[in-house]
């Protein structure tokens, strides 16, 4: 094979049944010279902003502040930073480096370093696909609230609307005459926006307004991603930076409100006695895990478009720190307004603090409704949520398109726009039940099961494959080849021992503490629980399933098959060496 020039791309078509044996006649990995090198980020800043936008998402705003308040305030930063160092940063660094080294999507990257682990890549795509389905519904909700905010006053300010209940809705929540009451913002969310049914068994009808918003959300995603990173790389200049401008504006406004300091005190006042509770450390590890977006394949996909000698270590450390700093900063914004709410309503901050969609669509809007010029603050807040959600959605969806595009390169070559449109349409169809009247229950099922315990299961196998399948020391040498800097001994140690141990702890704790899926006080029926576990297993089963399939297709004794499938694919490694002009290294058996 002639050595390619600088405009030559070596693409690997891994859509067949290659077993990682370059001498095996059944190896179907097809190496082609197709004329153009792999697409790269236009500028380094585009990759950096894409990573920041992906890592900094809705969870930074609606989950971290509440966890911090609940688990010891400022003292929670101790386990949070510990888990960042021993779990978050090692996995974040590992995924970015893997994508950059192999320069292929999630599926083909895992097949290249350890063919038997190809199922890890498919599992990543399934998790990302399922999360894309429900995540864009949240974006549709943000769009709906944004449109409703363009009015003389926000519609959830008073109780004199047709959707309010005459018996227990009150905008004066200090009125103790009502034993059971609901705020106008809660009734707007449940009775008008969602028109929620009593349970998941009662499907109801489609909310056509939300269907329109969902269509608009997918149109936004499509036209930001239809050209791949050429289009998304330009969009992130706005979507990754605008939330910070809004956060600063909302913080300044929040600090001028009465009761703001009371809210910040509740948020940050350290309670070191909480550090003795195991749940605090588990919450810290879980938040780090999900906040950084580990296990979705997005980091591998984004890293694959980097130049080979990019300093991925510096990128990983910087983005991780920015993500965690943003979480703390967002907490200041949220709790300054919650303190104001507590002051106005005559309550304790602990009584108004919450997390998740309830914070974004009920509690915080209620605080906004108390402010002068409330439509302006509402527009700022929901536009910020919209941009935060879009960045994360872009990265998860890009993981799916890149993963399948690299895996089935012959089929999907030159069909990027059509394939992206097809995936958007499929996700839209799957998202339609979530905009029905029982959609809140279906959404909650997705949140619990699409990327819950299955994501932890997936992350355990990915770190085991890199550390013990491919070899942590060999991977460190690959990173050194790319960056030109020696890898600190800490990272191989973390990949081999510490990070897998933490993930195992999270996984066991999640199973032991499992009490079924619930929505507020409503416990899901058995059939819904079953659907949830089918959703979770739809990603997890790819890992053992592909491994068994490959073992059955390989030739030789059991140990010969095992050894061949747990070594890096030598043909793919040769392509990397040829493409980047690095010296060939001897094969090392790690397992």
C-alpha positions as CSV (number, residue, x, y, z in Angstrom):
1,X,0.0,0.0,0.0
2,X,1.4,3.4,-1.0
3,X,2.1,5.8,1.8
4,X,-0.6,8.5,1.8
5,X,0.1,12.2,1.4
6,X,-1.2,14.9,3.7
7,X,-4.6,15.0,2.0
8,X,-5.1,11.3,2.2
9,X,-7.5,9.9,4.7
10,X,-7.2,6.3,5.9
11,X,-10.7,5.2,6.9
12,X,-11.5,2.0,8.6
13,X,-14.8,0.3,7.8
14,X,-15.6,-1.8,10.8
15,X,-19.1,-2.7,9.9
16,X,-18.3,-6.3,9.2
17,X,-17.4,-9.1,11.4
18,X,-13.7,-8.5,11.9
19,X,-12.3,-10.3,14.9
20,X,-9.1,-8.3,15.2
21,X,-7.0,-11.0,13.5
22,X,-5.0,-9.5,10.7
23,X,-4.1,-12.9,9.4
24,X,-7.6,-14.3,9.7
25,X,-9.3,-14.8,6.4
26,X,-12.6,-13.8,8.0
27,X,-11.3,-10.4,9.1
28,X,-13.4,-8.0,7.2
29,X,-11.9,-4.7,8.3
30,X,-11.5,-2.8,5.1
31,X,-8.9,-0.2,4.8
32,X,-9.4,2.4,2.1
33,X,-7.7,5.4,0.7
34,X,-10.6,7.8,0.1
35,X,-8.9,11.1,-0.8
36,X,-9.5,13.4,2.1
37,X,-8.3,13.3,5.7
38,X,-10.7,13.0,8.6
39,X,-12.6,16.1,9.4
40,X,-11.0,18.3,12.1
41,X,-12.2,21.1,14.3
42,X,-11.8,24.4,12.4
43,X,-10.1,26.0,15.4
44,X,-8.9,24.7,18.8
45,X,-11.3,27.0,20.6
46,X,-14.3,25.3,18.9
47,X,-13.3,21.9,20.4
48,X,-12.7,23.5,23.8
49,X,-16.1,25.3,23.8
50,X,-17.8,22.2,22.6
51,X,-16.4,20.3,25.6
52,X,-17.3,23.0,28.0
53,X,-20.8,23.3,26.6
54,X,-21.2,19.5,26.8
55,X,-20.0,19.2,30.4
56,X,-21.8,22.3,31.7
57,X,-25.4,21.3,31.4
58,X,-28.7,21.4,33.1
59,X,-27.5,19.3,36.0
60,X,-25.1,22.1,37.0
61,X,-28.0,24.4,37.5
62,X,-30.8,22.2,38.9
63,X,-29.0,19.3,40.7
64,X,-25.6,20.4,42.1
65,X,-26.9,23.3,44.2
66,X,-29.5,21.2,45.9
67,X,-27.0,18.4,46.6
68,X,-24.5,20.8,48.1
69,X,-27.2,22.3,50.4
70,X,-28.5,18.9,51.4
71,X,-25.1,17.3,52.1
72,X,-23.4,19.8,54.3
73,X,-23.2,23.0,52.3
74,X,-19.6,24.1,51.9
75,X,-18.4,20.9,53.5
76,X,-19.8,19.0,50.5
77,X,-17.0,20.5,48.3
78,X,-14.5,18.2,50.1
79,X,-16.0,14.9,48.9
80,X,-17.0,16.6,45.6
81,X,-13.4,17.6,44.8
82,X,-12.1,14.2,46.0
83,X,-14.4,12.4,43.6
84,X,-13.4,14.8,40.9
85,X,-9.8,13.8,41.3
86,X,-10.1,10.1,41.7
87,X,-13.1,9.4,39.4
88,X,-14.1,12.3,37.2
89,X,-10.8,13.6,35.8
90,X,-9.3,10.1,35.1
91,X,-12.4,9.0,33.1
92,X,-12.7,12.4,31.3
93,X,-9.0,12.4,30.4
94,X,-9.2,8.8,29.3
95,X,-12.1,9.2,26.9
96,X,-10.8,12.4,25.3
97,X,-7.4,10.7,24.8
98,X,-8.8,7.5,23.4
99,X,-10.8,9.4,20.8
100,X,-7.9,11.6,19.8
101,X,-5.5,8.7,19.5
102,X,-7.7,6.4,17.4
103,X,-9.4,9.3,15.5
104,X,-12.6,7.2,15.2
105,X,-16.0,7.2,16.8
106,X,-17.0,5.3,20.0
107,X,-17.7,1.9,18.4
108,X,-14.7,1.6,16.2
109,X,-12.3,3.0,18.8
110,X,-13.1,0.2,21.3
111,X,-12.8,-2.4,18.5
112,X,-9.4,-1.0,17.6
113,X,-7.8,-1.2,21.1
114,X,-9.6,-4.4,22.2
115,X,-11.9,-6.1,19.7
116,X,-13.8,-8.1,22.3
117,X,-14.9,-4.8,23.9
118,X,-16.7,-3.5,20.7
119,X,-20.0,-3.8,22.6
120,X,-18.9,-1.0,24.9
121,X,-19.1,1.4,21.9
122,X,-22.5,0.1,20.9
123,X,-23.7,0.5,24.5
124,X,-22.5,4.1,24.5
125,X,-24.5,4.8,21.4
126,X,-27.7,3.3,22.8
127,X,-27.4,5.4,26.1
128,X,-26.7,8.6,24.1
129,X,-29.6,7.9,21.7
130,X,-32.1,7.2,24.5
131,X,-30.9,10.3,26.4
132,X,-31.3,12.4,23.3
133,X,-34.9,11.4,23.1
134,X,-35.9,12.8,26.4
135,X,-33.3,15.6,26.6
136,X,-34.9,17.4,23.6
137,X,-38.3,17.2,25.3
138,X,-36.8,19.3,28.1
139,X,-35.5,21.7,25.5
140,X,-39.0,21.8,24.1
141,X,-40.3,22.7,27.6
142,X,-37.7,25.5,27.7
143,X,-38.9,26.8,24.4
144,X,-42.5,26.8,25.5
145,X,-41.7,28.7,28.7
146,X,-39.6,31.1,26.7
147,X,-42.5,31.9,24.3
148,X,-44.9,32.3,27.2
149,X,-42.6,34.8,28.8
150,X,-43.1,37.3,26.0
151,X,-46.1,38.9,27.7
152,X,-47.0,41.8,29.9
153,X,-46.5,39.6,32.9
154,X,-45.6,35.9,33.3
155,X,-48.7,33.8,33.2
156,X,-47.8,31.8,36.3
157,X,-47.9,34.9,38.6
158,X,-51.6,34.8,39.7
159,X,-54.4,32.3,40.4
160,X,-57.0,33.9,38.2
161,X,-56.5,31.7,35.2
162,X,-58.7,28.9,33.9
163,X,-56.2,26.2,34.8
164,X,-55.9,27.2,38.4
165,X,-57.9,25.3,41.1
166,X,-60.2,27.6,43.0
167,X,-59.9,25.7,46.2
168,X,-56.2,25.6,47.0
169,X,-54.3,27.8,44.6
170,X,-52.9,30.9,46.2
171,X,-50.1,33.4,45.4
172,X,-49.9,34.3,49.1
173,X,-48.3,31.1,50.4
174,X,-48.0,32.7,53.9
175,X,-51.7,32.1,54.3
176,X,-51.9,29.4,56.9
177,X,-55.6,29.0,56.5
178,X,-55.0,26.6,53.6
179,X,-53.7,23.3,54.9
180,X,-53.0,22.1,51.4
181,X,-52.1,24.7,48.8
182,X,-50.3,24.9,45.5
183,X,-48.4,27.8,44.0
184,X,-49.5,29.4,40.6
185,X,-46.2,28.3,39.1
186,X,-46.8,24.7,40.1
187,X,-50.3,24.7,38.7
188,X,-49.1,26.4,35.5
189,X,-46.6,23.6,35.0
190,X,-48.8,20.7,35.9
191,X,-52.3,21.9,34.9
192,X,-51.5,24.0,31.8
193,X,-48.1,23.1,30.3
194,X,-48.2,19.3,31.0
195,X,-51.9,18.9,31.9
196,X,-50.6,15.9,33.7
197,X,-52.7,12.8,34.3
198,X,-53.0,11.0,37.6
199,X,-50.7,8.2,36.7
200,X,-48.6,6.6,33.9
201,X,-51.5,4.3,33.0
202,X,-53.7,7.2,31.8
203,X,-52.0,8.3,28.6
204,X,-54.3,11.3,27.8
205,X,-53.8,13.2,24.6
206,X,-50.9,14.9,22.9
207,X,-50.2,18.5,23.9
208,X,-50.1,20.0,20.4
209,X,-48.2,23.1,21.7
210,X,-45.5,20.9,23.1
211,X,-45.4,18.8,19.8
212,X,-44.8,22.0,17.9
213,X,-42.0,23.0,20.4
214,X,-40.5,19.5,20.1
215,X,-40.5,19.8,16.3
216,X,-38.8,23.2,16.6
217,X,-36.2,21.7,19.0
218,X,-35.3,19.0,16.6
219,X,-35.1,21.4,13.7
220,X,-32.7,23.5,15.8
221,X,-30.6,20.4,16.5
222,X,-30.6,19.3,12.9
223,X,-29.5,22.5,11.4
224,X,-26.7,22.9,14.0
225,X,-25.4,19.4,13.3
226,X,-26.2,18.5,9.7
227,X,-22.7,19.5,8.6
228,X,-21.1,17.8,11.5
229,X,-18.5,19.7,13.5
230,X,-18.3,22.3,10.6
231,X,-21.7,23.6,11.7
232,X,-21.8,22.7,15.4
233,X,-18.3,24.1,15.9
234,X,-19.6,27.5,14.9
235,X,-22.8,27.3,17.0
236,X,-20.9,26.7,20.3
237,X,-19.3,30.1,20.2
238,X,-22.7,31.4,21.3
239,X,-24.3,28.4,23.1
240,X,-21.3,27.7,25.3
241,X,-20.6,31.3,26.4
242,X,-24.1,32.9,26.6
243,X,-25.1,30.9,29.7
244,X,-22.2,32.5,31.7
245,X,-23.4,36.0,30.7
246,X,-26.9,35.2,31.9
247,X,-25.7,33.6,35.1
248,X,-23.7,36.7,35.9
249,X,-26.8,38.9,35.2
250,X,-29.0,36.7,37.4
251,X,-26.5,36.6,40.2
252,X,-26.2,40.4,40.3
253,X,-30.0,40.6,40.3
254,X,-30.3,37.9,42.9
255,X,-27.8,39.5,45.3
256,X,-29.9,42.7,45.3
257,X,-33.0,40.9,46.5
258,X,-34.0,40.8,50.2
259,X,-33.2,37.5,51.8
260,X,-30.4,36.6,49.3
261,X,-27.7,36.3,52.0
262,X,-30.0,34.0,53.9
263,X,-30.2,31.7,50.9
264,X,-26.4,31.8,50.3
265,X,-25.8,31.0,53.9
266,X,-28.0,27.9,53.7
267,X,-26.2,26.9,50.5
268,X,-22.6,27.3,51.6
269,X,-22.6,27.1,55.4
270,X,-20.4,24.1,56.1
271,X,-21.7,21.2,58.2
272,X,-18.7,18.9,58.6
273,X,-20.7,16.3,60.6
274,X,-22.3,15.3,57.3
275,X,-19.0,14.0,55.9
276,X,-19.4,10.9,58.1
277,X,-22.5,9.8,56.0
278,X,-21.7,7.4,53.2
279,X,-24.6,8.8,51.1
280,X,-22.8,12.2,50.9
281,X,-19.8,10.6,49.3
282,X,-21.9,8.6,46.9
283,X,-23.9,11.7,46.0
284,X,-20.6,13.5,45.3
285,X,-19.3,10.7,43.1
286,X,-22.6,10.3,41.2
287,X,-22.8,14.1,40.5
288,X,-19.2,14.2,39.2
289,X,-19.9,11.2,37.1
290,X,-23.0,12.5,35.4
291,X,-22.0,16.2,35.3
292,X,-18.9,15.5,33.3
293,X,-20.8,13.4,30.8
294,X,-18.7,10.3,31.1
295,X,-19.8,7.1,29.4
296,X,-22.0,8.6,26.6
297,X,-19.3,8.4,23.9
298,X,-19.5,12.1,23.3
299,X,-16.0,12.8,24.6
300,X,-14.5,10.1,22.4
301,X,-16.4,11.5,19.4
302,X,-15.3,15.1,20.0
303,X,-11.7,14.0,20.7
304,X,-11.6,12.1,17.5
305,X,-11.8,15.3,15.5
306,X,-8.7,16.7,17.2
307,X,-5.3,16.9,15.6
308,X,-3.2,14.0,16.8
309,X,-0.7,16.1,18.7
310,X,-3.3,18.2,20.6
311,X,-2.6,18.5,24.3
312,X,-5.7,16.5,25.4
313,X,-4.4,16.4,29.0
314,X,-4.6,20.2,29.4
315,X,-8.0,20.2,27.8
316,X,-9.3,17.5,30.1
317,X,-8.1,19.2,33.3
318,X,-9.3,22.7,32.2
319,X,-12.8,21.6,31.2
320,X,-13.2,19.5,34.4
321,X,-12.3,22.5,36.6
322,X,-14.5,24.8,34.6
323,X,-17.4,22.4,34.9
324,X,-17.1,22.1,38.7
325,X,-16.6,25.8,39.2
326,X,-19.7,26.5,37.1
327,X,-21.7,24.2,39.4
328,X,-20.6,26.1,42.4
329,X,-21.3,29.5,40.7
330,X,-24.7,28.3,39.5
331,X,-25.6,27.5,43.1
332,X,-25.0,31.1,44.1
333,X,-27.5,32.2,41.4
334,X,-30.1,29.7,42.4
335,X,-29.9,30.1,46.2
336,X,-29.8,33.9,46.1
337,X,-33.3,33.7,44.5
338,X,-34.4,30.8,46.9
339,X,-33.4,33.0,49.8
340,X,-35.5,35.8,48.4
341,X,-38.5,33.4,48.0
342,X,-38.1,32.2,51.6
343,X,-38.1,35.8,52.7
344,X,-41.2,36.7,50.8
345,X,-43.1,33.5,51.7
346,X,-42.1,33.5,55.4
347,X,-40.5,30.1,55.1
348,X,-37.2,28.4,55.7
349,X,-34.9,28.0,52.7
350,X,-35.0,24.3,53.2
351,X,-38.8,24.4,52.5
352,X,-38.4,25.9,49.1
353,X,-35.2,24.2,47.9
354,X,-35.6,21.4,45.5
355,X,-33.8,19.9,42.4
356,X,-34.5,18.7,38.9
357,X,-37.3,19.9,36.7
358,X,-39.2,21.1,39.8
359,X,-36.5,23.7,40.4
360,X,-36.3,24.8,36.8
361,X,-40.1,24.9,35.9
362,X,-41.8,25.5,39.3
363,X,-39.6,26.9,42.1
364,X,-37.3,29.3,40.2
365,X,-40.1,30.6,38.0
366,X,-42.1,31.3,41.2
367,X,-39.2,33.4,42.4
368,X,-39.0,35.2,39.1
369,X,-42.7,36.0,39.4
370,X,-42.0,38.0,42.6
371,X,-39.5,40.2,40.8
372,X,-40.2,43.5,39.1
373,X,-40.1,43.2,35.2
374,X,-40.5,39.4,35.7
375,X,-40.9,38.7,31.9
376,X,-37.4,40.0,31.3
377,X,-35.8,37.7,34.0
378,X,-37.9,34.8,32.8
379,X,-36.7,35.2,29.2
380,X,-33.1,35.3,30.5
381,X,-33.5,32.3,32.6
382,X,-35.2,30.0,30.1
383,X,-33.0,31.1,27.2
384,X,-30.0,30.2,29.4
385,X,-31.5,26.7,30.1
386,X,-32.2,26.4,26.3
387,X,-28.5,27.0,25.4
388,X,-27.3,24.8,28.3
389,X,-29.5,22.0,27.0
390,X,-28.6,22.4,23.4
391,X,-24.9,22.1,24.0
392,X,-25.3,18.8,25.8
393,X,-27.7,17.6,23.2
394,X,-25.3,18.4,20.3
395,X,-22.6,16.4,21.9
396,X,-24.7,13.3,22.7
397,X,-26.2,13.3,19.2
398,X,-22.8,13.8,17.6
399,X,-21.7,10.7,19.5
400,X,-24.4,8.7,17.7
401,X,-23.8,10.1,14.3
402,X,-20.0,9.8,14.5
403,X,-20.1,6.3,16.0
404,X,-22.4,4.9,13.4
405,X,-20.8,6.9,10.6
406,X,-17.3,5.5,11.3
407,X,-18.7,2.0,11.9
408,X,-20.6,1.9,8.7
409,X,-18.5,4.1,6.6
410,X,-19.3,2.5,3.2
411,X,-23.1,2.8,3.8
412,X,-23.2,6.3,5.3
413,X,-20.4,8.0,3.4
414,X,-21.6,11.2,1.7
415,X,-25.0,10.8,3.4
416,X,-24.3,12.8,6.5
417,X,-27.2,15.3,6.1
418,X,-29.7,12.5,5.2
419,X,-28.6,10.2,8.0
420,X,-28.7,13.1,10.6
421,X,-32.2,13.9,9.5
422,X,-33.3,10.3,9.8
423,X,-32.0,10.0,13.3
424,X,-33.6,13.3,14.3
425,X,-36.9,12.0,13.0
426,X,-36.6,8.7,14.9
427,X,-35.9,10.5,18.1
428,X,-38.8,12.9,17.5
429,X,-41.2,9.9,17.1
430,X,-39.9,8.3,20.3
431,X,-40.3,11.6,22.1
432,X,-44.0,12.1,21.2
433,X,-45.3,10.0,24.1
434,X,-43.3,12.3,26.4
435,X,-45.4,15.3,25.2
436,X,-48.6,13.5,26.0
437,X,-50.5,14.2,29.3
438,X,-48.7,11.3,30.9
439,X,-45.4,12.6,29.5
440,X,-44.0,13.6,32.9
441,X,-44.2,10.0,34.1
442,X,-42.6,8.7,30.9
443,X,-39.9,11.4,31.1
444,X,-39.1,10.4,34.7
445,X,-38.8,6.7,33.6
446,X,-36.2,7.8,30.9
447,X,-34.3,9.8,33.5
448,X,-34.1,6.9,35.9
449,X,-33.3,4.1,33.5
450,X,-32.0,5.4,30.2
451,X,-28.8,6.7,31.7
452,X,-28.9,5.5,35.3
453,X,-27.4,2.3,36.6
454,X,-26.7,1.3,33.0
455,X,-24.3,4.2,32.6
456,X,-22.3,3.2,35.7
457,X,-22.2,-0.4,34.4
458,X,-20.8,0.9,31.1
459,X,-18.2,3.1,32.7
460,X,-16.8,0.2,34.7
461,X,-16.2,-1.8,31.6
462,X,-14.7,1.1,29.7
463,X,-12.0,1.8,32.4
464,X,-11.3,-2.0,32.8
465,X,-10.8,-2.4,29.0
466,X,-8.4,0.5,28.9
467,X,-6.5,-0.3,32.1
468,X,-6.4,-4.1,31.9
469,X,-7.3,-5.0,28.3
470,X,-5.3,-2.5,26.3
471,X,-3.0,-1.7,29.2
472,X,-2.9,1.5,31.3
473,X,0.9,1.8,30.8
474,X,0.6,1.3,27.0
475,X,-2.2,3.9,26.9
476,X,0.0,6.3,28.9
477,X,2.7,5.9,26.2
478,X,0.2,6.6,23.5
479,X,-0.8,9.9,25.3
480,X,2.9,10.7,25.7
481,X,3.3,10.2,21.9
482,X,0.5,12.6,21.2
483,X,1.2,15.4,23.7
484,X,5.0,15.1,23.9
485,X,4.7,15.1,27.7
486,X,5.2,12.3,30.1
487,X,2.0,11.1,31.8
488,X,2.0,11.4,35.6
489,X,2.1,8.0,37.3
490,X,-1.2,8.9,39.1
491,X,-3.3,8.4,36.0
492,X,-2.4,4.8,35.3
493,X,-2.8,4.0,39.0
494,X,-6.3,5.6,39.0
495,X,-7.3,3.8,35.8
496,X,-6.1,0.4,37.2
497,X,-7.4,0.5,40.7
498,X,-9.0,3.6,42.2
499,X,-11.5,4.6,39.6
500,X,-12.9,1.0,39.0
501,X,-13.2,0.7,42.8
502,X,-15.2,3.9,43.1
503,X,-17.5,2.9,40.2
504,X,-18.0,-0.5,41.7
505,X,-19.1,1.1,44.9
506,X,-21.6,3.4,43.1
507,X,-23.0,0.5,41.2
508,X,-23.5,-1.7,44.3
509,X,-24.9,1.1,46.3
510,X,-27.4,1.9,43.5
511,X,-28.6,-1.7,43.4
512,X,-28.8,-2.1,47.2
513,X,-30.7,1.2,47.6
514,X,-33.0,0.5,44.7
515,X,-36.6,1.0,45.7
516,X,-38.3,1.2,42.3
517,X,-39.1,4.2,40.1
518,X,-41.2,6.9,41.7
519,X,-42.6,10.3,40.8
520,X,-43.1,12.5,43.9
521,X,-45.2,10.1,46.0
522,X,-46.4,8.0,43.1
523,X,-44.8,4.5,42.8
524,X,-44.7,3.1,39.3
525,X,-46.7,-0.1,38.5
526,X,-44.8,-3.4,37.8
527,X,-45.3,-3.1,34.0
528,X,-43.6,0.4,33.9
529,X,-40.8,-0.9,36.1
530,X,-40.3,-3.8,33.6
531,X,-40.2,-1.3,30.7
532,X,-37.6,0.7,32.6
533,X,-35.4,-2.2,33.1
534,X,-35.7,-3.2,29.4
535,X,-34.6,0.3,28.6
536,X,-31.6,-0.1,30.9
537,X,-30.7,-3.6,29.6
538,X,-31.0,-2.4,26.0
539,X,-27.6,-0.7,26.5
540,X,-25.9,-3.0,29.0
541,X,-26.5,-6.3,27.1
542,X,-24.4,-5.0,24.2
543,X,-21.2,-5.5,26.2
544,X,-21.6,-9.3,27.0
545,X,-23.6,-9.9,23.8
546,X,-20.9,-8.6,21.4
547,X,-18.2,-10.3,23.4
548,X,-20.0,-13.7,23.1
549,X,-20.6,-13.2,19.4
550,X,-17.0,-12.4,18.7
551,X,-15.8,-15.4,20.7
552,X,-18.1,-17.7,18.8
553,X,-16.9,-16.4,15.4
554,X,-13.2,-16.5,16.1
555,X,-11.1,-19.6,15.4
556,X,-8.9,-21.7,17.6
557,X,-9.2,-22.9,21.1
558,X,-10.9,-20.8,23.8
559,X,-7.6,-19.3,25.0
560,X,-6.4,-18.6,21.4
561,X,-9.7,-16.8,20.7
562,X,-9.4,-14.9,24.0
563,X,-5.8,-13.8,23.4
564,X,-6.6,-12.7,19.8
565,X,-9.6,-10.7,20.8
566,X,-8.0,-9.0,23.8
567,X,-5.1,-7.6,21.8
568,X,-5.3,-4.4,19.9
569,X,-6.3,-4.7,16.3
570,X,-2.8,-4.7,14.6
571,X,-4.2,-3.5,11.3
572,X,-5.7,-0.5,13.0
573,X,-2.6,0.2,15.0
574,X,-0.5,0.0,11.9
575,X,-2.8,2.6,10.2
576,X,-2.4,5.0,13.2
577,X,1.4,4.5,13.1
578,X,1.5,5.1,9.3
579,X,-0.9,8.0,9.4
580,X,0.9,9.9,12.2
581,X,4.5,8.7,11.4
582,X,5.1,7.2,14.8
583,X,7.5,4.2,15.3
584,X,6.0,0.8,15.4
585,X,5.9,-0.7,18.9
586,X,5.8,-4.4,19.7
587,X,2.5,-6.0,20.6
588,X,1.9,-6.4,24.4
589,X,-0.5,-8.9,25.8
590,X,-2.3,-7.2,28.8
591,X,-4.9,-9.8,29.7
